[in-house]
Amino acid sequence: MVEIVKPIALAIITLLVGLIVIKVIVKLIGSQISRSKLDESLKPFLMSIVSIGLKYCWL
């Protein structure tokens, strides 16, 4: 039983850490987009694209 729980727990921890890192990266990119001269209506779209791309690469 312990042999099964350890890899599953490690996988869940790795997933959660990765999702937290992706959230931080998306927030940083969002702040950079806000400072740029891009249209504000593009910000949610670009942040979604970055978030999806990073999550796809992570998984």
Secondary structure, DSSP 8 states (H G I E B T S, - for coil): -HHHHHHHHHHHHHHHHHHHHHHHHHHHHHHHHHHSSS-TTHHHHHHHHHHHHHHHHH-
